[in-house]
Amino acid sequence: MKLESLLGESNFLHIWGQAGTGKTLLATALAAQASRLGIVEYINTDGKRSFIRALKRHTSSFGGLTSRIRVTLADGASEAFGAVRSVASSVSPETSMVVVDPITRVLDMSTVDDVMWGQEMMEEVLPSLVALAEGGIRVLVVSEVRNTDVGLLPVMYDSVNRWKPRNLRATRGPGRHSTLMLPTPDGEEVLALMRVDDRGCLWLDYPAGAHILSEGEQSCLERQSCV
């Protein structure tokens, strides 16, 4: 599936879902693909380093360039805020994508940090990222979910959604797959199934119809190339 197919008509892509559904794996695959077009700014905020291996695997498999991927490992809410703000204010003209993975952890960290990240995110960071998207740079924001009065939703969902991103929800199943769900006026439809090959690279399989697949329908999938 081409990157543009995931983005739709927006350069601002928001991927969210529970832990273990493949959000970061998809983010590294898209970043690797975007590195073929220009510089990728990848800002990691959760202190985990496992995404780097996935980023290298995808870059090698998809013909990307590691020299074009700039990884920032932010330690704490202050560094994460500074990293996002710095990229937004001084982005290179050669930049093809900016990834913030995940914003949710930064919001969690802000409860023990002096930075009022939630307010800053609404008043400065998100508008800056949206401005980059409107200027032609692809922006990918990853969110985990939290329990709310209306069910599982990303932290600051309403604040992110006001900027009209392309929302994709990652869910577990069917089987060992994860599924990318696309919002529709009537609810959601399947955009693609995500699976990992023996090399640890992500592939997208997508059905012709927009409906939830049962186990018996998996054989009807049309296999596509790597993201």
C-alpha positions, -999 to +999 in steps of 0.1 A: +000+000+000+013+034-009+019+060+018-006+083+001-033+056+005-029+057+042-029+095+043-059+100+022-064+137+015-045+148+046-008+150+054-017+147+091-020+111+101-031+100+136-026+063+144-040+051+178-049+019+196-041-003+225-005-015+233+007-043+211-014-036+180+015-026+158+013+012+159+050+018+163+058-010+138+036+008+113+052+042+121+087+028+115+076+012+082+061+046+070+092+065+082+114+041+063+094+045+031+093+083+036+132+083+038+132+075+001+117+109-005+136+131+020+146+136+056+125+120+083+125+134+118+115+106+142+109+118+178+105+090+203+091+099+237+085+066+257+121+057+266+119+024+246+146+016+221+132-014+204+117+007+176+152+014+163+157-022+152+124-022+134+133+011+118+166-003+105+149-035+092+122-016+073+147+009+059+168-019+045+138-038+031+120-008+016+151+008+000+152+037+023+182+056+035+192+055+072+213+087+066+180+105+061+164+094+093+171+116+123+161+100+155+155+120+187+153+101+220+135+125+244+139+118+281+110+133+299+082+158+290+105+188+288+128+173+263+099+159+243+082+192+241+115+209+231+122+183+204+087+187+188+088+225+190+124+226+176+114+205+146+083+224+140+101+258+140+132+249+121+123+220+098+146+214+068+131+220+033+142+185+025+120+170+052+094+145+040+080+133+073+078+141+110+069+113+135+060+118+171+057+084+188+039+085+211+023+117+222+004+098+249+034+090+270+044+126+271+010+135+285+015+109+312+049+122+320+037+157+323+019+148+356+053+146+372+070+173+352+068+211+354+058+214+318+020+218+312+022+196+282-015+193+276-020+231+273+012+236+253+002+208+230-032+224+222-019+260+220+015+255+202+026+220+193-004+207+175-009+239+155+028+238+145+026+202+134-006+210+114+012+239+098+039+216+086+013+192+072-004+220+054+030+230+040+034+196+024+053+177+050+037+144+062+031+144+099+025+112+118+013+112+155+010+079+174-013+077+205-021+049+230-055+047+245-069+053+280-103+044+295-128+073+293-165+077+301-173+067+264-148+039+261-112+036+250-099+068+234-065+084+229-055+110+254-064+145+241-085+128+214-108+158+209-078+182+208-061+162+181-093+155+162-101+192+159-073+195+134-090+169+112-063+143+109-066+111+090-075+089+119-066+052+118-073+028+147-051-002+152-069-032+167-059-068+176-071-097+153-082-115+135-060-144+145-024-132+148-031-102+126-038-066+137-063-045+117-063-009+107-097+006+110-109+037+091-137+059+105-168+062+083-201+081+088-217+048+099-189+037+122-157+020+110-145-002+081-114-023+076-086-005+057-060-032+060-047-062+079-012-058+093+011-088+096+048-093+103+070-116+082+099-137+093+123-108+090+102-087+114+090-064+086+054-052+084+031-060+054-004-048+047-030-070+032-063-054+023-096-067+012-116-054-017-147-049+005-149-026+036-161-050+063-147-070+092-131-102+080-138-135+096-112-162+098-126-180+068-124-148+047-087-143+051-079-164+020-098-138-001-072-111+008-052-096-021-016-095-010+002-062-015+038-052-014+055-038+017+042-005+030 
